[in-house]
Each structure stands twice: as C-alpha cells, then as structure tokens.
Amino acid sequence: MDETAQPLATRLPFPPVTRSHILHCSYHFWHPKYRSITPKARLIPLTAPFLAYLRSDGIIVPPDEDDPNIDFSSTDTDSGIFSSTSTPTASDSDSDTEPDNDPSTQWPELHQKIKSTIAELGGNVVPKLNWSAPKDATFMNATNSMECQSANDIYCLLKSSDFVTHDLEQVFDDCAPISPSSPQQPTDEDTIPYHLILRKTIPALVPSLEFRCFVRSRTLLCMCQRDLNYYTFLPDLVPTLRPLIQRFFDDKLKHTFDDENFVFDVYIPPPHQRVWLIDINPWAPSTDPLIFSWLEILEMPGPPAASGSSQANNGITNGDSHRDVTKGEESDEHDGEDIFTPEFRLVNRDDPEAYAFNTPRYSAHKMPKDVVDASGGGEAGLREFMGRWREIMREQERDDGADGSR
C-alpha cells in the first residue's frame, strides 16, 4: 500500500486510540465530574428521530412562530433553507415529491426542551454535540458566529457542519480495531449516547485568552493559544498564565481524568485569576494541534527521568519561529535543578498566522469556492454573487420549462 494512502494514525507514532478514550472525551462523560470549573451549560439527550434528522439531507426547519427573526411569509428559497410552512411552487406540484412536513413532529418534546433551555440560559447559547462545535458553519448564522437565539438557529448550524457530521459518522475512524479482550467498547456510532450541549454565551469573550494544552503520560507537555493571530500583550502574560494553567492541571485534571493522554482547552478571562475548562479532546489525529504539529508533540522530550538525567531542552524548541517567551527566566530560578517547564507557544509578529484576521479559517468546510470568494468582497460581493445565482436559477427554470413543452 502507498504510504500516502495509509491512515494518519499509522504514519504518526500515536499510541493506539481506543474507543473508550474517545468516549472519555465526550462532553456528557466528563462534564458531571468537572461541572464546577466549566462555564454554565445544559446537556440534552438526543433521540433517534432527531439524530436521523441531523443525518438527513437538506435543511428543513420547524415553523417557529415564537422566533421574531424568521419571516415565513417569504417565498425566496435561494438560501436552501426551508420552513415546513413554505408554499410549494408549480414545479414542486409537478414533481413526484410530497410537501415537506414539520420535522419537529418526530421529536416534539425535544424541540420544546431546546427552546426552554435557551430561555433558561438567558436567550443566547452556543451549541455543540458530544465532541465538536459547529465552528465551520457560522456562515449559516445571521451573526456569523455560533451564538444562537432560537432552536432553528441551532438546527441550521448543526446540519451545516462537517465537524458535527464527523461526530455522527466518523468519530471512531482513528481508533484501533476492537480486540476480543475489550468487549465493553462500543462497536459503532449507533451505540453512543449523543447529547446536545447548550452553553450560556460568555459575555465579551476574549478569544486571545483561550489556550489548548497537551497532556502526555499525565504531564502537561505544552500549550498554545487557540486564536491564531498575533497579540502584542500575550508575551507579557505568559509568566502569569503558565503557572496558573499548571496549577489548574495539577489540582483538577492530572489525577482525575480517566486517561493519561488527552488535550484540554481553557479560558482565562481578565483579571487572569481563574481558569475555566472549556473542553477535553482526544489524544488523536482528529484533534487540531494548532501552532504545533502532532509529530512534534509526539516526539517532544518530556520531564527528566527519575534517575536525574536531563532532557536536552525540556520540551522547549530552540531556533523555532514560535518562541517560548519565558524559558530563560524560569531556568534562572531553578539553576542546577531538573525542573520541567511546559512550552507555551504563541504566534509571533513575523509568523504567517499573524496575518490571519481576514482569513476564513474553516472555509474549506463551509461553502463552494465561489461563495467563499464572494464573501471576501463584503456585502457588495455577496449581493453580486446572489444576483448571478438568481439569474442562473431563472435560466435553469426557463430551460426546464422549454423541455417540458416539447
């Protein structure tokens, strides 16, 4: 077999990824244990009919008269999003398909639960499934963010997201085959207890203060910023943030999480005195290493051995364009001691990532290239694209009408 066709897990020196490990990183599994250190959230168990709705093609949303932002009187279907109250066109009547029904009739209790939970959390929530949030589908939201004010906002994001589809269809793709000695591991996605997680929107969230941390053999190995832009103030905060994250890990996660290898995300808002646990991710190729590469993390030296032999750089890269801004200071404090300091990597002024403010990070998951290109031109570009799209649709309708009259 060509090496390039081999699964990523066979080309990187990952330890075997088990299905149990993937489940341990599911929000519904770890949240009860760490609820006091996570932002306010509610977990809603999902039913089989709703999961079938998420997996189905097309985006059809329930008629939600309670949502003032939705105008169901409009007959414009160019968006590709349909309400169950949409009026069928003449071409629809001539087709063999029947009018779409309200999809929420298959899960009415769940629909009402989602609506009431949004109200309970202040009317503004951020959704995710067990592992993934629909970050790649924010183009479907009027706010161009994951903040949702209605159930239909949530449905549009979930059904448009490749990340959510991965949760539903491919979450075990990186896992090792199930051995006869591990009969308790789930065999497929149908056995997963899926949940919709609705998190109360954090007011004035500062993306630059979110960080991803990598844990190997219950050692905090390295960490980096999650928002891949350059911020002038971050280097000065590292001497405060690094020991804060280290203490948080030692006190809350090191001996309590079920696996010895994992990745966790934290948020440290001003005045930088409290750490919030945002998510726990698998130690697997599907988790984005951000500024690092997985090969770099997997081969990164850890703490010195118990015998006292020291590693060459204690997990700090030398000569890299991404620098660890406080390595020298902390080494001076412990001169002559083998003290392991996890690398804290930031985007530097001269790094390519530093100029990503106007780059759509998940554009590969979002829309056809023409739509992504049009969005770069702002509102005028989108209007021009929609005009071209409507003209194409009118020409197609004329051609269909001509074919039908022959």
N, C-alpha and C positions, 0 to 999 in steps of 0.2 A: 504494500500500500504506500502511495506517495505520502511523505511526511506532512505535507501541507494539508492533506485531507484528513489527517488524524485529529481526533477531538483535542481541544485545547488542554484538557486535564492530563493527556498523555504526553504533551510536549513541554509541560511545565512540571517541576518537581513538587507537585502538590501531594500531601498525604491523601489517602482515599477519602473521598467525600461521601459520607453516609446519608441516607435519607433521614435518619434520626437527627443528624446535625442540622439539616435543612429545617426540619420541624422545630427544633430548639430555637431557631432564629425567627420563627413565626411570631408576629406581634401578639397573637392570642395566647401563645405559650409563655412568653417571658413577662408580659405586662403585669399580670397579677403579683408577681414577685417584686417588681420594681415600680409599682404604681406611684409610690410616694416621691420618686425622683424623676417622673416624666410629666410633661405638660398634660393638662386635663384632656381626657379622651373618653369616648364611649365605644364599646365593641358590640356589634350587632351580628349574631349568627345568620348566615345566609342559607336560604332554602334551595332545593334542587331546581324549582322553576325559575328562580332569579338567576342562578348560575347558568341555566340554559339560555336565558335572555341575554346575559353578558356574552355568551359564546356565539349567539346568532348573528347573522349578517345584517347590515343596515342599522340605522339609529332611529328608532321609533320611541318617542317618549309619551308618557301618560298625559291626558288633559288635566293640567293642574290649575284650576281656577283660582287657587289661593296665591299664585305667583303673579304679582303685578308686572313683572318684567317680560312676560310672554304674551304676545298678541296672536291668538289662534285664529283671528279673522283673516290674517294674511294668507294669500294663496301662492305666494312666492316660495317655490320648492327648490330654488337653486342651491340652497345650503346643504341639501342632502339630509336634513334632519326633519322628520315628520312627526306631527302630533296625530294622535288617533282620531282627532276631530277634523283633520284635513279633508277638504271636499275633493272627491275623485274627479279627475278630468275626463274629457271624452275619450282620450286614448286609454285611460285606465279602464273605462267601461267596456271598451272593445277587447281588452286583454282577458286572458284566462284566469288572472289572479283575482282573488276576492279582496274587498277593502280590509285594511288592517284594523284589528281590534285593539282596544286598550290593553297594553301588555301587563299593566299592574293588576288586572283582574286575576292573574295567575298567582299573585303574591300581595293581596290587599293589606294583610296585617303588617308585612314587612314595609310596604310603601308608607303606611301611616306611622310606623315606628321610626323610619328615617326622617320623616317630616317633623315628628315631635322631638326627636333628638336634636335636630338642627335648632329648633326653638329653645330647647333646654340649654344649649351651648351658646346662646346669645345671638342666633340667627346668622352666624358666619363660621363655617367649618372648612377643614382641609381633609379630603378623603384619601384612603389607601386601602389596599387589601392586605393579606397576611404579611407580605414581604415588600411589595412595591407600591409607590405612589405614582399617579398618572402625570408625572412631570413632563412627559413628552407630548401631552395632549392639551397643554394650556392654550393653544391656538383656538380650541373649541369654546373657550370661555370668554365672555364679553370683557372680563378684566385682564385677560391674558395672564392669568395666574391660576393657582389651584384653589383659591378661595371660592366657596360655594354658598349660595344663599337659598337654594331650593333643591329638592330631590332631583329635578330634571337636570340641574347643573351637574350633579354628581353622576347621573346616568350617562350624560354626554361625555364627560371626562373618562369614565371607566371604559365605555365601549369604544373610545377612540384611541386608547393607549396600548402600544405594543408591550410596555412594561407589565401592564395588568394581564395581557394575553399570555405573557411568559409565566406569570403566577398560575394561571388557569391551565396551561397546556404543557409547559416545559420546565417546571420548577425542579424536577429531578434529573434533568439532562446531564448534569455534571457528576452525577452520583455513580459510585461503584456498583456493580451487579450485586443483587441480594444473595447472600450466602445462606445455605441451609441452617447455619447456626444462629441466624438473626431473623427468626420468624415474626418478630414483632414489628418489623419495619413495614411501612405502607408500601403497597405494590404499585399504585398509580394515583393520579390526581383526584380520582373519584372518592378516595378514602380520606381526603384532607378535610378537616373541619374549617371551611372557609368562613371568614368574618369580614365585614365592612367596618373599618376603623374610622370614626369621625373625630378629629382632633379640633379642639377650640382654637380658632385662629389667634396666633400670638400677635398682639398689637405692636406695631412698629418693629417687626422682626428685622434684625440686622444680619443679613446673610454672611457678611465678612467674619462674624463671630461664631460660625458653625465649623466644626472640625471633625475629621474622620480619624479614628485611632485603630491601630492594628495590633492584635494580641496574638502572640505565638508562644505556646507552652506556658501559658498563664503569665507571660511577661509582656508589659507594654513596650512594644518594639519601636514603633514610630507613629507619627501623627502628622497631619497636614490640614490646610484649610480646604473647605468644601467648595466655596465660591472661587472659581479660578480666575480671579482678577487681582491686580496689584493694588495694595492698600498701603499708603505711606506709614500709617500708625501701627500696623501689626508687628513689625520687628521689635518695637519698644515694649509691646505687651507680652512677648514670649517669656521673659523671666517671671512674669506673674502667672501666665496661663499654663505653662508646662508643669510646674509643681502642683497647681490646682487640679489639673487633669490626672496627674499621677496619684494624688491622694484620693481623688474620687474613684479611680480604678481600684486602688488597694483596699479601700474601705467598702465599696459597694459591689464590685464585679469580680474581682480576682478569684475569690474562693466560693462564689455563689452561682456563677453561670455554669451550665451543665457541661460545656466543652472547654478544652484548654486552648483551642484556636478559634478566634472569631474577630469580627470587626464591629466597632460601635461608633455611633455618631453622637456628638454632644453640642449643646448650645450654651454659651457663657455670656449672657447679656450684661451690660453695664449695671452696677459698678464692678463687675467681674469678681464676685464673691461666691456665686452659686453656680453649680454645673447641673444642667438638665440633660437627662438621657433622652435622645430623640429616636434612636433606632439601633437595632442589633442586626448585623448582616452576616451571612455565611462566609467562612474562610474557603472561598471557591472562586473560580474564574468569572462567574457571573457578577461578582461584586466589583464595582469600579474602583481601581486603585488610585484614581485621580492623578496627582502630581507624580506619584511613584509608578513603577511598573511591577507587575506581580513577580517577574523573575528577580528583580532587585530585592523585593521584600522577602521572597523565599530564601534567597542566598545571603541576606543581611546578617552579619555577625550579631549574636545576642550577648547576654551577660557573660563575664568570665566564668570559667569552670570553677568548681569548688576548691580545686587544688591551688588556685591562686594565679593560674596562667591568664594573662590578659589578652583580649582580642586586639587586633591592630587598630581598630577605630571605634570600637564600642557602638557600632551601628550608625556612625556618622560618616557621611560620604565626604571625601576630600576632592577638591577641584571640580565639583559639580556646579552647574549654573544655578541650582537651587541650594542655598546655603542654610546651614544651621546657625542662627544668629547669636547663640549664647554658649556655644560649646566651650570657648576659651575661658569664659568667666567661671563656669561651673567646674572646669577642670582645676583651676587655681584653688578653689575652695577645698578640694579634696586631693591635694598634691600627695602623690605616693600611695593613694588608695585606688583599688579597683572598683570604682563606683560606676554602674551602668546608667547612662543618660539616654533616654529615647530621643531619636531625632525628631525635631519639629521643623517641618519643611514648609516654606512659604513661596508664593510666586514672587519673583524678583522683578525689578523695574525693566530689565532687559530681556525677560523671558517672553516667548511668543504668546503665552497665556495672558500676559499683562494687557494685551490689547483686544480682549475678547468681549468688551462691554456690548458691542453691537452685533455680536455673532450669535445666531440662534443655536444654542448648544445641542438641542435634540432635533435639529432639522431633518436628520436622516430618518427619524421615526415619525415625522409629522405628516407631511403632505407631498404631493408630486413636486418636482423641482421647479416647475413654472410658478406654483403658488409660493414656494419659499422665496424665489427670486422677486416676485411681485411684492412680498411683504417688506423687502429691503427698501422699497421706494416709498414706504409710509402709506398714509391713507390714499394719496393720489394714485400710487402704484396698484393698490388693491382695487380701487374703483375702475381703473383701466382694465385690469385683469377680469373683473366681473363683467364689464361691458363686452369684452371679447368672448367670454364664456357664454353669455346670454345669446350673442349672435351665432355662435356655433350651435347652441341648442335649437335656435329658431331654424337654422338651415337644416338641421337633422330632422326637425318636425316636418318641414316642407318636403324633404326627400321621402320621409315615411309616408306622408300623405299622397305624394305622387305615385309611390309604389303601390299603395292600396287602391288607387283608382284605375290601375291597369287591369 
